């Protein structure tokens, strides 16, 4: 029985300090965004093969990311079994529901990372991730169609389910019929264009985003960058449409970078991980553009963006670890 004389804040603090109950009970699903960022960095390092050390670092980071993902998956599965009502709260939350596809996206990214290293493991991760992502996408769309969500709940994190469909073809062309990859690519491309208009409407005409969600503006970089990589894999042709995708992603990166003065003043939120994967996407897109065009500038750009990504990942990881040590990472927010 709960002690009626207990201070609620003290009760919450004690719960957080109890790793076995508090941290598992309040484990935030957005933490899977860290797997996306770490996976993106490891893949970028693996692609920079002109420097022999970088692919080795990328390989070890990929192994670490795999272990970290497995740990998070087990922890969240434990939360699902032991605190099912908390998971359902997140699953029905108008904002947090969009972070559940980060779980399937993590599988798809790891599948890309292992594509040439361990094709069998890559195939297993890809099939599991693709099927799970499709299920989560349908669930999310059902909420969009019938829940009647307030416009104030909209933010670029809603792009996460869309980005996942664009990721499917990157490894999918090696693991399944090409039509399946085109199927997912078409879903992501059309929804990205529609949601881009929704995002501009939200941030321009409806008071902008709350402070906590400002880092999610980086997510705007990911759809065109990932779409470019997927399209190049599907067609192997640097045509006009591919260039439109890449250069729109590049412009969006430049635009978001001009908001740096806003970002550096923000206190730490778990949403800081939104800085990482989009930077990985544009870095990888630049490396891919160089491979297709042989214009050396884009390789140097990809290298510079990977260096920036490494610094950002180290910074966000440090702040995340510090928050965990200070018992402020797994706290009840709903």
CORLINNOR-V546625 format. One record per residue. N is the residue number from 1. RES is the residue in one letter. PSI is psi in degrees with one decimal (* if undefined). OMEGA is omega in whole degrees, -180 to 180 (none if undefined). D_LAST is the distance of its C-alpha to the last C-alpha in whole Angstrom. Layout:
# CORLINNOR-V546625
N;RES;PSI;OMEGA;D_LAST / N;RES;PSI;OMEGA;D_LAST
This chain:
# CORLINNOR-V546625
1;X;141.0;-179;22 / 2;X;132.2;179;19 / 3;X;118.8;-177;21 / 4;X;-16.5;180;21 / 5;X;-4.3;-178;23 / 6;X;133.2;175;20 / 7;X;127.2;-177;18 / 8;X;-37.0;-179;14 / 9;X;-35.7;178;14 / 10;X;-37.0;180;17 / 11;X;-42.8;179;15 / 12;X;-42.3;-180;12 / 13;X;-43.5;180;15 / 14;X;-36.1;-180;17 / 15;X;-40.4;-179;15 / 16;X;-37.0;-179;14 / 17;X;-22.1;180;18 / 18;X;98.0;-176;19 / 19;X;-33.1;-174;19 / 20;X;-29.9;-177;20 / 21;X;-55.4;-175;16 / 22;X;-47.3;-176;14 / 23;X;-40.5;178;14 / 24;X;-43.3;-178;15 / 25;X;-37.9;-176;12 / 26;X;16.2;179;9 / 27;X;119.0;-174;12 / 28;X;131.2;179;11 / 29;X;-28.6;176;13 / 30;X;-14.3;179;14 / 31;X;-20.5;176;16 / 32;X;-15.0;173;18 / 33;X;-24.9;177;19 / 34;X;-35.2;178;21 / 35;X;-38.7;178;23 / 36;X;-45.6;-180;24 / 37;X;-44.7;180;25 / 38;X;-38.9;178;27 / 39;X;-44.8;179;29 / 40;X;-41.8;179;30 / 41;X;-42.9;-179;31 / 42;X;-40.7;179;33 / 43;X;-41.3;179;35 / 44;X;-42.4;179;36 / 45;X;-37.0;178;38 / 46;X;-30.1;-179;39 / 47;X;-20.2;-180;41 / 48;X;67.7;-171;42 / 49;X;1.5;175;45 / 50;X;-15.2;175;48 / 51;X;109.6;-171;46 / 52;X;-29.7;-177;47 / 53;X;-35.6;-173;44 / 54;X;-45.3;177;41 / 55;X;-33.0;177;41 / 56;X;-44.1;176;42 / 57;X;-41.3;179;39 / 58;X;-38.5;179;37 / 59;X;-46.7;180;38 / 60;X;-35.8;177;36 / 61;X;-35.6;177;33 / 62;X;-42.6;177;33 / 63;X;-44.6;178;33 / 64;X;-44.0;-179;31 / 65;X;-38.5;177;28 / 66;X;-45.0;178;29 / 67;X;-41.7;179;29 / 68;X;-41.2;178;25 / 69;X;-43.5;179;24 / 70;X;-41.4;179;25 / 71;X;-46.7;178;24 / 72;X;-39.7;-179;20 / 73;X;-43.6;178;21 / 74;X;-42.6;-179;22 / 75;X;-42.3;-179;19 / 76;X;-31.0;174;17 / 77;X;-39.3;177;19 / 78;X;-41.1;177;19 / 79;X;-40.3;-180;15 / 80;X;-39.4;-179;16 / 81;X;-45.1;-172;19 / 82;X;-31.2;-177;17 / 83;X;58.8;-174;14 / 84;X;-36.1;-177;14 / 85;X;-31.9;178;11 / 86;X;-39.3;178;9 / 87;X;-41.3;180;11 / 88;X;-32.8;175;11 / 89;X;-44.4;178;8 / 90;X;-41.0;-176;8 / 91;X;-22.3;179;12 / 92;X;3.0;180;11 / 93;X;135.6;-175;9 / 94;X;-19.0;178;12 / 95;X;-49.7;-173;11 / 96;X;-22.5;179;10 / 97;X;-28.8;-177;13 / 98;X;-8.4;178;16 / 99;X;-13.1;178;15 / 100;X;-37.7;176;16 / 101;X;-12.5;174;20 / 102;X;-25.0;178;20 / 103;X;-49.9;179;21 / 104;X;-34.6;177;24 / 105;X;-38.0;177;25 / 106;X;-41.1;177;25 / 107;X;-42.3;-180;27 / 108;X;-38.9;179;29 / 109;X;-41.4;177;30 / 110;X;-34.6;176;31 / 111;X;-38.8;177;33 / 112;X;-42.1;-180;35 / 113;X;-36.7;-178;35 / 114;X;5.9;-172;37 / 115;X;-45.9;-180;39 / 116;X;-14.2;-177;42 / 117;X;-45.3;-179;41 / 118;X;84.9;-175;41 / 119;X;-34.9;-180;41 / 120;X;-45.0;177;40 / 121;X;-41.0;178;37 / 122;X;-45.2;-180;36 / 123;X;-42.7;180;37 / 124;X;-44.8;178;35 / 125;X;-40.0;-177;32 / 126;X;-49.0;-179;33 / 127;X;-43.7;179;33 / 128;X;-45.7;-179;30 / 129;X;-41.3;-178;28 / 130;X;-45.0;-180;30 / 131;X;-47.6;-180;29 / 132;X;-40.7;-178;26 / 133;X;-39.2;179;25 / 134;X;-41.4;178;27 / 135;X;-45.9;180;25 / 136;X;-35.3;177;22 / 137;X;-46.3;179;23 / 138;X;-40.7;178;24 / 139;X;-43.8;-179;21 / 140;X;-42.9;180;20 / 141;X;-36.1;177;23 / 142;X;-41.5;177;22 / 143;X;-44.5;179;19 / 144;X;-41.8;-174;21 / 145;X;-34.3;-169;24 / 146;X;-12.4;-176;22 / 147;X;-29.7;-176;19 / 148;X;55.1;-176;20 / 149;X;140.5;177;17 / 150;X;145.3;-180;17 / 151;X;-30.7;-178;19 / 152;X;-18.3;178;17 / 153;X;-10.2;-177;14 / 154;X;136.4;174;17 / 155;X;167.7;-177;18 / 156;X;-13.6;175;20 / 157;X;-19.7;177;18 / 158;X;-18.7;178;19 / 159;X;-17.1;-173;22 / 160;X;-47.6;177;21 / 161;X;-32.4;180;22 / 162;X;-44.3;-180;25 / 163;X;-36.7;-180;26 / 164;X;-39.6;180;26 / 165;X;-29.9;178;29 / 166;X;-24.4;178;31 / 167;X;-29.5;-175;31 / 168;X;-45.2;-176;32 / 169;X;-21.5;-172;36 / 170;X;-46.1;174;36 / 171;X;-18.7;-176;37 / 172;X;-31.2;180;37 / 173;X;-16.8;177;41 / 174;X;-18.7;-171;42 / 175;X;-10.6;-176;40 / 176;X;174.8;178;40 / 177;X;142.6;-175;43 / 178;X;-28.3;179;42 / 179;X;-33.6;179;41 / 180;X;-38.5;178;38 / 181;X;-40.5;176;37 / 182;X;-35.3;178;39 / 183;X;-51.9;-180;36 / 184;X;-39.7;-180;33 / 185;X;-42.4;-179;34 / 186;X;-40.3;178;35 / 187;X;-51.5;-176;32 / 188;X;-40.7;-176;30 / 189;X;-47.4;-178;33 / 190;X;-43.7;179;33 / 191;X;-34.3;178;29 / 192;X;-46.7;-179;29 / 193;X;-43.2;180;32 / 194;X;-42.8;-176;30 / 195;X;-23.6;176;26 / 196;X;-42.0;176;28 / 197;X;-39.4;177;29 / 198;X;-39.1;-179;26 / 199;X;-45.7;179;25 / 200;X;-41.1;178;28 / 201;X;-41.7;-178;27 / 202;X;-48.6;-173;24 / 203;X;-25.1;-177;24 / 204;X;-43.2;-170;28 / 205;X;-3.6;-174;28 / 206;X;40.6;170;24 / 207;X;9.5;178;23 / 208;X;-174.9;-177;22 / 209;X;150.0;173;19 / 210;X;155.9;-175;17 / 211;X;-43.2;-176;18 / 212;X;-29.0;-175;15 / 213;X;-0.4;-179;16 / 214;X;-39.6;179;20 / 215;X;-22.4;-179;21 / 216;X;-11.1;175;20 / 217;X;-27.8;178;23 / 218;X;-26.3;-178;25 / 219;X;-22.7;179;24 / 220;X;-23.5;179;27 / 221;X;-33.6;-168;29 / 222;X;-48.0;-174;28 / 223;X;-50.3;179;29 / 224;X;-33.9;180;33 / 225;X;-46.8;179;33 / 226;X;-38.5;178;32 / 227;X;-38.5;178;34 / 228;X;-47.2;-180;37 / 229;X;-44.0;-180;37 / 230;X;-42.4;-178;37 / 231;X;-39.2;178;40 / 232;X;-36.1;177;42 / 233;X;-35.7;-179;42 / 234;X;-34.0;-173;42 / 235;X;-23.2;-176;45 / 236;X;33.4;-177;46 / 237;X;122.3;178;48 / 238;X;74.0;-178;47 / 239;X;-172.0;-176;48 / 240;X;-40.1;-179;47 / 241;X;-40.7;178;43 / 242;X;-40.7;179;42 / 243;X;-38.3;177;43 / 244;X;-44.7;179;41 / 245;X;-48.6;-176;38 / 246;X;-47.5;-175;39 / 247;X;-25.8;172;40 / 248;X;-41.1;177;37 / 249;X;-40.5;-180;34 / 250;X;-43.3;178;37 / 251;X;-42.2;180;37 / 252;X;-37.4;177;33 / 253;X;-47.3;179;33 / 254;X;-44.4;180;35 / 255;X;-48.6;-179;33 / 256;X;-34.8;179;30 / 257;X;-28.0;179;32 / 258;X;-9.3;177;33 / 259;X;10.3;-174;29 / 260;X;-36.1;-179;30 / 261;X;-30.4;177;30 / 262;X;-38.6;-176;27 / 263;X;-39.2;-174;25 / 264;X;-15.4;179;27 / 265;X;-5.6;-176;25 / 266;X;138.9;169;22 / 267;X;166.0;-178;20 / 268;X;129.5;170;19 / 269;X;158.7;176;15 / 270;X;-22.9;178;15 / 271;X;-9.4;175;16 / 272;X;-25.5;179;20 / 273;X;-15.6;176;20 / 274;X;-16.6;176;21 / 275;X;-27.1;-162;24 / 276;X;-59.2;-175;26 / 277;X;-42.3;177;26 / 278;X;-37.5;176;27 / 279;X;-38.5;176;30 / 280;X;-40.1;-179;31 / 281;X;-45.6;-179;31 / 282;X;-31.5;176;34 / 283;X;-47.1;179;36 / 284;X;-37.3;178;36 / 285;X;-38.5;179;37 / 286;X;-41.7;177;40 / 287;X;-40.3;178;41 / 288;X;-36.7;178;42 / 289;X;-39.7;177;43 / 290;X;-42.8;-179;46 / 291;X;-32.9;-178;47 / 292;X;-33.4;-174;47 / 293;X;-22.1;-175;49 / 294;X;22.2;173;51 / 295;X;114.3;-170;50 / 296;X;-26.2;-180;49 / 297;X;-39.6;-174;47 / 298;X;-26.2;173;44 / 299;X;-45.1;178;44 / 300;X;-37.8;178;44 / 301;X;-44.0;178;41 / 302;X;-40.1;179;40 / 303;X;-45.4;-180;41 / 304;X;-40.8;179;39 / 305;X;-34.4;177;36 / 306;X;-38.7;176;36 / 307;X;-45.3;177;37 / 308;X;-43.5;178;34 / 309;X;-42.7;-180;31 / 310;X;-43.3;179;32 / 311;X;-41.0;180;32 / 312;X;-44.2;180;28 / 313;X;-44.1;179;27 / 314;X;-41.7;-179;29 / 315;X;-48.2;-178;27 / 316;X;-38.1;178;24 / 317;X;-42.4;178;24 / 318;X;-45.3;-179;25 / 319;X;-33.0;178;22 / 320;X;-44.5;179;20 / 321;X;-41.3;179;22 / 322;X;-39.8;177;22 / 323;X;-38.2;178;19 / 324;X;-43.2;180;19 / 325;X;-31.3;179;22 / 326;X;4.4;178;20 / 327;X;33.4;179;17 / 328;X;7.2;-179;15 / 329;X;-47.3;-178;14 / 330;X;83.0;180;12 / 331;X;150.6;-180;9 / 332;X;127.3;178;6 / 333;X;-5.9;-177;4 / 334;X;*;none;0
